[in-house]
Amino acid sequence: MKKTYFAVFGVFALCAILALTLLLQPASRNLQQSVTDAISYCKGLREPDALLMLDAMHRRFGIEDFADSLQRYDQVLSELPEEQQPHLRVFRRIADAANPIRDEDWQAISADIDLFIVPALYCDPQRLPDNYVEMLSQAASEGGLQLTHTLLACIWIQENGCEETLSEGFMESVYNANAALIDEDPVVNEVELEAAAFLYLAGRGALVKDSFVQRVVTVQNDDGGWPASSAAPGSSYWHSTILGLLLLLHVENPAGSYPPMLASASP
C-alpha cells in the first residue's frame, strides 16, 4: 500500500514540476512577434546591401521604420573611401531607377555573382549579353548562393520587362531547384533563407513549406535576428536576418501581387 501511495505521489509531483516548468518558460514567439522583433533589429543596420533591401521592404510592405533607408544608404556611401564607392553606386539602382553612375563604376563589377545579376538589374536600358542565358544556366548549376542569385536575376529581368529572354521551362527549373535547397533538416541556414525569401519575391511562395517557416520563427535569436546557421547558434548575422524578415513579411502579408522589388522610374 505504501509503495502504491509513494508511486502515485511521485507521479503527481512529476506532473506538478512539469507544469511549473512550462509556466515559467517564455511564450513561444509567434509570426507577428517574430516580424516585430526582426524589424527592431534591422532598424540599427548600416550595411549598404541591407539598407537597399530595407528600402525594398518599405516600398513593398509600407514598413515606415525603413522609410529613410535610401537616405541612410547614401550617407554610408558618402562616408566610404572613393575606391569602395563604385560597386555601391551600381547597385543603388535597386532603390532608384534613375540612379546615376559613372562609366568607370562598371569596372568594379568583378565578383562571379555580380557578373550575372548586374546585367539583369540594368537590362532595360542596356541589352543583355548574347550569352546571358548560358551564363545563368551555368550559375544555376553551381547550386547554393549561385542558384539563389540566379533566381534573383530572373526576378529583376521580369520586373525590368526583359522576360522574353527567359523561357518558361528555364524559369520553372530555377523555381524548383531553389525549392529543393530547403530540406526537412531542423537546421535553418543562410542558403535556405535566401531560397525561401526569393521564391516569395518571385510569387512562388507556395513552394516553401509551412514547416520551414515555423522553423525560421523557432530559431530566431532573442535580439530579433538570425545566425548564419542555427546549427551553430550565436550572434545574429545581418544577411540572414534581412532574408528571414523578407520571408516572414510575405507570409504575414499574403497578397495576389506586390509592388516590385526594384524601384520604378518616377513618372
Secondary structure, 3 states (H helix, E strand, C coil): CHHHHHHHHHHHHHHHHHHHHHHHCCCCCCHHHHHHHHHHHHCCCCCHHHHHHHHHHHHHHCCHHHCCHHHHHHHHHHHCCHHHHHHHHHHHHHCCCCCCCCHHHHHHCCCHHHHHHHHHHCCCCCCCCCCHHHHHHHHHHCCHHHHHHHHHHHHHHHHCCCHHHCCHHHHHHHHHHHHHCCCCCCCCEHHHHHHHHHHHHCCCHHHCCHHHHHHHHHCCCCCCCCCCECCCCCCCCHHHHHHHHHHHHHHHCCCCCCCCCCCCCCC
